[in-house]
Amino acid sequence: MKILSLLIISLLLCGATYAQSNYKKGYIITAATDTLRGFIDHQEWVKSPVNINFKQQKDSKDFKTYTADNISKFKVEGAEEYVSFKGNISADEIFYPNLPVTLDTSVVYKTVFIEKVTPGKGVALYYHRDAIRHRFFIQDEDGPVQELIYHEYYNNDKSKVLKDQKYKQQLTLLIGKYLQNNGKLIDKLDNVAYDEADLKQLINKLNFNNGTANTPTEVNGDSAVSKFSFFAGIGVNYAKMEVKGDLDLSKAAASNSYSPLVYAGVNFFPHKKTRRLAIQAEISAWNSSHEFITPSSYSDFSPVYKGALDKWSVKRFNISVAPQILYNFYNRDNFKIYAAAGIAINISTFDNEHILTDPQTNKIYLNLNEIPLKKTWVNFPLKAGTIIGNKVDVSFKYSPSTNLSSYQTSSVSGHIISLGAAYVF
């Protein structure tokens, strides 16, 4: 256990060393329209970046920091493209429950990076997010970039949340221009939410139908990048079990068991292009066998039981469902080091025998009281591992000791360690 803990700490320290930078090929366009090719520090931008670090040689220690004030565009190859926008942006909060009372249409003049969501040649969709809200922008051909207007606010007594959806009027004008006021599409605008999936789908239709894109897939340039990955694997499971408290069995040595492990699961990536953070759900199955033998105190009550042994044998089959948060501390395209933590809900079945026996003849004197064990129990596993080539996930998991019994004066507990290798698809 000490070795495992040290290994986890080493991985975390190693990851912390590398988590500060993740340089990938890309280019920037300066305010003077010069194109500089090199490497951009690609981070997990949950909020739109305020600045970026850029260097022309990947191995160089020197880098320059650029903001939206001094470059007009930057692109990370195979990932994201941002342009500089200078103008008024909405300044009201739209994240519940921090909504204004009555409609707030205030704006602030800023220069910010906005992400290009659809690389269509006709109408382009952009995205920006900061601490108070997210925003979408559109650009019609070579025209100016303009924000799609959307607000949320309370009515006077805060009993209801109201929405100002002027973006639907803005989109209606585009439908009229490119699709000759397509009635069916205009009718569907009522169901177009102010989110990336709905807006992106609509803009893609506009670009496809007006001939500025050959196929919908071409418009959706990152369609091949999924927010999900799946994995399935096998491994070895080590389970320790020990008895503590008033029972005679507490004098017996702890019992260790090794068994096969099978597991599978899914990862959801909030930021699908960097894939640094993941919400993981895993299901696993394993079994264990344990035996405890100790001199019985029954000899204190009757000489018949002199030298008798208290013997408890238990077999366990366990299914575990574990949601957890996973973070890639070292995050490269073909090699990652991660750590994860979460909660595991376990369902166990037990087959146990508790007897008083003669060690010389193996005669069973008595069937002793069954030890009550929990069929459903919870623990909090810690996990660490590496992903090689985006296909092979080698991991180990440690689950701290958990009480499995329903006794008040005694406990049956033990920790679990798992080693596994999974295929990622």
Backbone torsions as a table, in degrees:
resi	resn	phi	psi	omega
1	MET	NA	-40.0	178.4
2	LYS	-64.0	-40.0	178.8
3	ILE	-63.4	-42.0	179.6
4	LEU	-63.2	-43.3	179.2
5	SER	-62.1	-42.2	178.7
6	LEU	-63.8	-37.0	179.6
7	LEU	-66.2	-41.3	177.7
8	ILE	-61.7	-45.4	179.8
9	ILE	-61.7	-40.4	179.2
10	SER	-62.4	-41.7	178.8
11	LEU	-64.3	-41.1	-179.9
12	LEU	-64.8	-41.6	178.9
13	LEU	-66.9	-39.0	177.7
14	CYS	-62.4	-44.2	-180.0
15	GLY	-65.0	-40.1	-179.4
16	ALA	-61.4	-32.3	-179.6
17	THR	-65.1	-38.0	-174.5
18	TYR	-97.8	-10.5	-174.7
19	ALA	-68.9	-14.1	-174.9
20	GLN	-75.6	-21.5	-178.0
21	SER	-144.1	150.7	179.7
22	ASN	-152.4	74.5	-173.0
23	TYR	-77.7	128.0	177.5
24	LYS	-128.9	157.0	179.9
25	LYS	-59.4	142.5	178.5
26	GLY	-177.9	-168.5	177.6
27	TYR	-151.8	160.3	173.7
28	ILE	-125.9	153.1	172.4
29	ILE	-116.4	119.2	-175.9
30	THR	-74.2	171.2	177.9
31	ALA	-62.5	-23.3	177.9
32	ALA	-89.4	12.1	178.6
33	THR	66.4	22.1	173.2
34	ASP	-85.0	136.2	178.0
35	THR	-96.6	122.1	178.4
36	LEU	-115.2	119.2	179.6
37	ARG	-96.1	143.8	-179.3
38	GLY	176.8	-131.0	-174.9
39	PHE	-136.4	134.5	-177.5
40	ILE	-113.8	134.9	177.7
41	ASP	-72.7	101.6	-174.1
42	HIS	-90.4	110.1	-176.8
43	GLN	-108.7	170.4	177.1
44	GLU	-82.4	86.7	-175.0
45	TRP	-83.7	88.7	174.1
46	VAL	-67.3	-41.6	169.7
47	LYS	-100.0	154.7	180.0
48	SER	-60.8	138.4	-176.5
49	PRO	-64.9	142.6	175.0
50	VAL	-88.3	-32.4	177.1
51	ASN	-151.1	166.6	178.0
52	ILE	-134.5	155.3	173.6
53	ASN	-103.3	135.3	-175.1
54	PHE	-137.1	138.0	172.2
55	LYS	-142.5	151.0	-174.2
56	GLN	-86.7	-21.1	175.6
57	GLN	-120.3	126.5	-173.6
58	LYS	-61.2	-35.8	-177.0
59	ASP	-83.1	-5.9	-178.7
60	SER	-71.4	144.9	175.9
61	LYS	-86.0	-13.7	-177.7
62	ASP	-89.8	135.3	176.0
63	PHE	-143.4	161.2	176.4
64	LYS	-117.7	145.7	179.0
65	THR	-102.8	129.3	-179.1
66	TYR	-121.3	148.0	175.8
67	THR	-120.0	177.3	178.7
68	ALA	-67.3	-12.9	177.9
69	ASP	-78.2	-26.7	-174.8
70	ASN	-119.1	1.9	167.4
71	ILE	-134.1	149.7	-178.4
72	SER	-95.2	-16.5	-176.6
73	LYS	-165.4	149.3	166.6
74	PHE	-145.9	150.1	-178.9
75	LYS	-139.8	131.5	172.4
76	VAL	-97.0	120.3	-174.9
77	GLU	-57.9	132.6	178.8
78	GLY	71.9	9.4	-176.3
79	ALA	-136.1	-90.2	-169.2
80	GLU	-129.4	154.5	177.6
81	GLU	-133.0	128.9	179.0
82	TYR	-123.4	146.8	173.1
83	VAL	-123.0	159.7	178.2
84	SER	-87.1	132.0	176.7
85	PHE	-122.3	130.8	178.0
86	LYS	-122.2	118.5	-179.2
87	GLY	165.0	-167.9	-180.0
88	ASN	-80.1	133.9	173.3
89	ILE	-128.3	151.4	-177.6
90	SER	-61.2	143.7	-173.8
91	ALA	-119.1	8.4	-179.8
92	ASP	-91.6	152.3	177.5
93	GLU	-83.0	142.9	177.8
94	ILE	-129.6	11.5	178.7
95	PHE	-96.5	113.9	179.3
96	TYR	-60.7	137.5	8.9
97	PRO	-97.6	9.1	-175.5
98	ASN	-84.2	58.8	-178.6
99	LEU	-100.9	150.3	176.5
100	PRO	-73.7	156.7	172.5
101	VAL	-91.2	123.1	-171.2
102	THR	73.3	161.9	-175.1
103	LEU	-65.3	129.7	178.8
104	ASP	-117.6	110.5	-179.1
105	THR	-108.1	21.9	-178.6
106	SER	-65.2	150.8	179.3
107	VAL	-131.9	163.3	175.0
108	VAL	-134.5	141.3	-178.6
109	TYR	-88.2	120.5	-176.1
110	LYS	-145.9	163.9	169.8
111	THR	-115.2	117.8	-173.0
112	VAL	-137.2	162.1	170.6
113	PHE	-86.6	131.7	173.7
114	ILE	-121.9	139.7	-176.0
115	GLU	-86.2	134.7	176.6
116	LYS	-82.0	116.8	-174.3
117	VAL	-92.0	-39.2	179.3
118	THR	-120.0	118.1	-179.3
119	PRO	-85.3	34.2	177.8
120	GLY	-70.4	155.4	-177.7
121	LYS	-85.2	-15.0	-179.1
122	GLY	-92.9	-81.8	179.9
123	VAL	-104.8	128.5	179.4
124	ALA	-108.5	141.6	177.6
125	LEU	-110.2	135.1	-179.6
126	TYR	-124.7	159.5	-177.3
127	TYR	-135.9	142.8	175.6
128	HIS	-145.3	142.1	177.0
129	ARG	-142.3	138.3	173.6
130	ASP	-133.1	-161.1	-172.4
131	ALA	-68.5	-24.9	-173.2
132	ILE	-102.4	-23.9	-177.1
133	ARG	-171.6	173.5	170.3
134	HIS	-112.6	157.8	-176.7
135	ARG	-141.9	149.0	172.1
136	PHE	-119.1	146.3	-179.8
137	PHE	-128.7	152.9	174.2
138	ILE	-127.8	153.3	174.3
139	GLN	-134.9	118.7	-179.2
140	ASP	-90.0	106.6	-176.6
141	GLU	53.3	-123.7	-178.4
142	ASP	-97.5	17.2	179.8
143	GLY	-75.4	-179.3	-178.5
144	PRO	-70.9	152.5	174.0
145	VAL	-78.4	132.7	179.9
146	GLN	-134.9	145.5	-179.4
147	GLU	-76.0	139.9	170.3
148	LEU	-80.0	121.5	-168.7
149	ILE	-84.0	125.9	178.0
150	TYR	-151.9	133.5	178.9
151	HIS	-138.0	150.1	169.4
152	GLU	-125.1	144.7	-178.7
153	TYR	-161.8	159.7	176.3
154	TYR	-84.2	153.4	166.5
155	ASN	-75.5	-179.9	-170.0
156	ASN	-58.4	-37.6	-178.4
157	ASP	-99.9	12.9	177.6
158	LYS	59.4	25.4	179.8
159	SER	-88.6	-9.8	-175.2
160	LYS	-151.0	145.5	174.2
161	VAL	-99.0	125.0	-179.8
162	LEU	-107.5	157.2	-178.0
163	LYS	-129.0	134.8	172.8
164	ASP	-105.0	110.0	-170.5
165	GLN	-114.5	56.6	179.9
166	LYS	-65.5	-17.9	179.5
167	TYR	-60.6	-26.9	179.0
168	LYS	-68.7	-35.1	175.2
169	GLN	-66.7	-40.2	178.4
170	GLN	-62.8	-40.2	179.2
171	LEU	-70.7	-31.5	177.2
172	THR	-60.9	-38.5	178.5
173	LEU	-63.8	-37.8	178.7
174	LEU	-68.4	-38.8	177.6
175	ILE	-63.3	-40.0	177.8
176	GLY	-63.9	-38.3	-178.1
177	LYS	-72.1	-46.1	-171.4
178	TYR	-96.1	-26.5	-174.7
179	LEU	-122.3	24.0	175.7
180	GLN	49.5	50.9	177.9
181	ASN	53.1	50.2	178.3
182	ASN	-55.0	108.5	-173.4
183	GLY	-61.9	-40.8	-178.2
184	LYS	-64.4	-40.3	-179.2
185	LEU	-71.3	-36.8	177.8
186	ILE	-63.5	-40.0	178.8
187	ASP	-62.5	-33.2	-178.5
188	LYS	-75.8	-11.2	-179.1
189	LEU	-60.9	-27.2	179.4
190	ASP	-60.5	-27.0	-177.4
191	ASN	-99.1	3.9	179.6
192	VAL	-85.3	106.7	-178.8
193	ALA	-78.4	163.7	178.0
194	TYR	-84.9	68.2	176.2
195	ASP	-144.6	167.4	-171.6
196	GLU	-64.0	-41.8	-175.3
197	ALA	-62.1	-48.7	-177.3
198	ASP	-68.8	-45.1	-178.2
199	LEU	-67.2	-38.8	179.5
200	LYS	-63.8	-41.7	179.5
201	GLN	-62.8	-41.6	-179.9
202	LEU	-66.7	-46.2	-179.4
203	ILE	-63.8	-37.3	176.7
204	ASN	-60.7	-40.5	178.2
205	LYS	-64.1	-40.3	178.3
206	LEU	-61.2	-47.6	-177.8
207	ASN	-68.2	-37.0	179.8
208	PHE	-68.4	-44.1	-175.6
209	ASN	-78.0	-20.0	177.5
210	ASN	-95.1	6.9	172.7
211	GLY	83.5	10.3	179.5
212	THR	-90.4	-0.2	174.3
213	ALA	-142.1	140.8	-178.0
214	ASN	-72.9	-39.9	179.3
215	THR	-140.8	157.3	175.9
216	PRO	-57.7	-32.5	179.8
217	THR	-65.2	-36.3	-179.9
218	GLU	-64.9	-36.9	177.4
219	VAL	-65.7	-44.3	-179.3
220	ASN	-86.7	79.0	-170.7
221	GLY	-63.0	-23.3	-178.5
222	ASP	-106.0	23.6	-176.3
223	SER	-61.9	-25.5	-178.2
224	ALA	-76.5	-13.6	-179.0
225	VAL	-92.0	117.5	-175.8
226	SER	-98.2	151.9	174.2
227	LYS	-82.7	-1.3	-176.9
228	PHE	-126.7	150.4	166.4
229	SER	-140.4	152.6	-178.2
230	PHE	-120.3	154.9	179.8
231	PHE	-147.4	152.4	175.8
232	ALA	-146.8	138.9	-175.0
233	GLY	-155.5	174.5	176.3
234	ILE	-130.9	163.5	179.7
235	GLY	-172.9	-162.5	179.8
236	VAL	-121.3	135.5	-179.8
237	ASN	-116.1	130.6	176.8
238	TYR	-113.1	123.8	179.9
239	ALA	-123.3	128.6	176.3
240	LYS	-106.1	139.1	177.6
241	MET	-135.8	136.2	177.9
242	GLU	-144.4	153.6	-179.5
243	VAL	-111.1	132.8	178.9
244	LYS	-130.6	151.2	175.9
245	GLY	117.8	-147.6	-171.6
246	ASP	-82.2	-16.8	-176.9
247	LEU	-66.2	148.2	173.9
248	ASP	-56.7	-34.4	-176.7
249	LEU	-61.7	-18.4	179.3
250	SER	-65.4	-17.4	177.6
251	LYS	-81.8	-13.6	-179.3
252	ALA	-77.2	152.7	178.0
253	ALA	-68.8	152.3	176.5
254	ALA	-60.9	148.6	-177.8
255	SER	-109.0	131.6	179.9
256	ASN	-111.7	144.0	-178.1
257	SER	-139.2	135.8	175.1
258	TYR	-114.0	138.6	-178.2
259	SER	-155.3	162.8	176.2
260	PRO	-67.7	154.6	179.6
261	LEU	-131.0	135.0	171.0
262	VAL	-124.6	142.7	-178.8
263	TYR	-155.5	159.8	178.8
264	ALA	-156.9	163.3	-179.7
265	GLY	-178.3	-173.2	-178.4
266	VAL	-138.7	144.0	173.9
267	ASN	-111.0	135.7	171.9
268	PHE	-113.2	126.2	-177.1
269	PHE	-106.0	110.9	176.3
270	PRO	-57.6	-34.4	176.5
271	HIS	-118.0	96.7	-168.3
272	LYS	-71.5	-16.9	-176.2
273	LYS	-86.9	-33.2	176.4
274	THR	-93.2	-32.9	179.2
275	ARG	53.0	37.7	178.3
276	ARG	-81.0	-40.3	-178.6
277	LEU	-108.2	139.1	179.0
278	ALA	-140.2	145.1	168.4
279	ILE	-101.6	117.6	-171.2
280	GLN	-113.7	140.3	172.1
281	ALA	-123.7	125.2	-175.1
282	GLU	-129.2	138.8	172.5
283	ILE	-119.6	135.4	-177.1
284	SER	-139.0	158.2	179.1
285	ALA	-140.9	138.8	178.7
286	TRP	-160.6	168.8	175.6
287	ASN	-135.1	167.3	177.8
288	SER	-151.3	153.1	177.5
289	SER	-128.3	133.7	-176.3
290	HIS	-136.2	149.0	177.6
291	GLU	-140.9	134.2	179.3
292	PHE	-125.6	129.8	179.4
293	ILE	-134.2	130.0	179.6
294	THR	-154.1	151.2	175.9
295	PRO	-56.2	138.0	-175.9
296	SER	-90.8	148.2	176.6
297	SER	-83.6	-0.5	179.5
298	TYR	-62.3	-24.4	179.3
299	SER	-64.6	-18.7	177.5
300	ASP	-71.7	-20.5	-176.4
301	PHE	-101.2	-24.6	-179.1
302	SER	-156.1	134.0	179.3
303	PRO	-65.9	-15.8	178.7
304	VAL	-59.5	-33.3	-174.9
305	TYR	-97.3	17.3	-178.7
306	LYS	-60.8	128.9	-179.7
307	GLY	79.2	1.5	-178.9
308	ALA	-66.5	153.1	180.0
309	LEU	-112.7	140.1	172.0
310	ASP	-89.7	115.9	-174.1
311	LYS	-125.5	125.6	178.9
312	TRP	-126.2	121.8	175.7
313	SER	-116.0	132.7	-178.1
314	VAL	-140.0	133.3	173.8
315	LYS	-114.2	136.5	-176.5
316	ARG	-126.8	135.7	169.1
317	PHE	-116.8	129.0	-170.6
318	ASN	-129.3	133.6	170.3
319	ILE	-116.9	131.7	-176.3
320	SER	-125.4	135.1	173.2
321	VAL	-116.8	120.7	-171.1
322	ALA	-129.7	104.1	166.6
323	PRO	-80.4	138.3	-178.2
324	GLN	-154.9	162.6	176.3
325	ILE	-101.4	128.0	-178.3
326	LEU	-118.0	137.1	179.7
327	TYR	-132.6	126.7	176.9
328	ASN	-84.9	100.4	179.7
329	PHE	-69.5	-39.3	173.6
330	TYR	-111.3	115.1	-167.4
331	ASN	-129.4	91.3	175.7
332	ARG	-116.5	164.2	-175.0
333	ASP	-57.0	-39.8	-174.2
334	ASN	-114.2	4.4	179.3
335	PHE	-156.1	128.7	-179.0
336	LYS	-135.3	147.2	172.0
337	ILE	-122.2	128.0	-173.7
338	TYR	-133.4	164.4	169.8
339	ALA	-136.5	150.7	-177.5
340	ALA	-145.2	154.2	176.6
341	ALA	-148.5	150.6	-179.4
342	GLY	-174.8	-156.8	179.2
343	ILE	-124.3	144.3	179.3
344	ALA	-122.7	128.8	174.8
345	ILE	-100.6	119.1	-173.6
346	ASN	-111.1	137.9	173.6
347	ILE	-119.7	120.4	-175.2
348	SER	-122.3	145.6	168.0
349	THR	-116.8	141.7	-175.5
350	PHE	-124.5	139.0	171.8
351	ASP	-122.6	104.9	-173.9
352	ASN	-130.9	154.2	178.5
353	GLU	-133.2	126.4	-178.8
354	HIS	-125.0	111.4	-172.6
355	ILE	-135.3	160.5	170.7
356	LEU	-107.5	120.9	-170.6
357	THR	-132.8	155.9	176.0
358	ASP	-88.8	119.1	-176.8
359	PRO	-67.5	-19.5	-178.3
360	GLN	-82.6	-43.5	-174.6
361	THR	-109.0	-7.3	-174.6
362	ASN	63.4	15.6	176.5
363	LYS	-66.8	137.7	178.1
364	ILE	-91.9	114.4	177.6
365	TYR	-75.8	-49.6	-173.9
366	LEU	-144.9	148.6	164.6
367	ASN	-91.5	112.5	-174.8
368	LEU	-81.6	170.1	-178.1
369	ASN	-58.9	137.4	177.5
370	GLU	-68.0	136.9	178.4
371	ILE	-83.2	119.0	-176.0
372	PRO	-72.0	125.6	179.4
373	LEU	-122.2	146.9	-176.4
374	LYS	-75.6	131.8	176.5
375	LYS	-82.6	-24.2	176.1
376	THR	-127.9	127.5	-178.4
377	TRP	-149.5	163.4	-173.6
378	VAL	-125.6	139.1	170.5
379	ASN	-138.9	177.3	-173.0
380	PHE	-128.4	86.9	-175.0
381	PRO	-73.8	151.0	171.1
382	LEU	-114.4	138.3	-174.2
383	LYS	-134.9	144.8	175.4
384	ALA	-147.5	155.6	180.0
385	GLY	177.7	-172.0	178.9
386	THR	-131.6	149.3	174.0
387	ILE	-117.7	121.5	-175.1
388	ILE	-108.7	124.7	177.6
389	GLY	62.2	21.1	-178.1
390	ASN	60.6	15.0	-176.0
391	LYS	-128.2	-31.4	-176.1
392	VAL	-115.4	122.1	-179.0
393	ASP	-113.2	109.3	177.6
394	VAL	-102.5	123.2	-172.5
395	SER	-140.8	160.0	167.8
396	PHE	-134.5	150.0	-175.4
397	LYS	-133.4	138.5	177.3
398	TYR	-123.2	125.1	177.2
399	SER	-114.0	117.7	-177.9
400	PRO	-59.4	161.8	-178.2
401	SER	-58.5	135.0	-178.0
402	THR	-132.4	137.4	179.4
403	ASN	-73.7	124.6	-177.7
404	LEU	-105.2	-5.1	-174.6
405	SER	-103.8	167.1	179.2
406	SER	-108.1	10.7	177.4
407	TYR	-70.1	151.2	175.3
408	GLN	-92.1	-31.4	-175.9
409	THR	-104.4	-3.3	179.1
410	SER	-141.4	165.6	179.6
411	SER	-143.8	150.6	170.2
412	VAL	-119.9	117.5	-172.7
413	SER	-146.4	176.6	177.8
414	GLY	165.2	152.8	179.0
415	HIS	-94.2	168.9	-176.6
416	ILE	-133.7	136.9	174.7
417	ILE	-127.3	132.4	-179.3
418	SER	-126.6	138.3	172.4
419	LEU	-120.8	131.2	-175.0
420	GLY	-148.7	161.4	173.7
421	ALA	-134.0	127.7	-175.1
422	ALA	-125.8	154.3	173.9
423	TYR	-99.4	131.6	-177.7
424	VAL	-102.5	130.6	180.0
425	PHE	-143.0	NA	NA
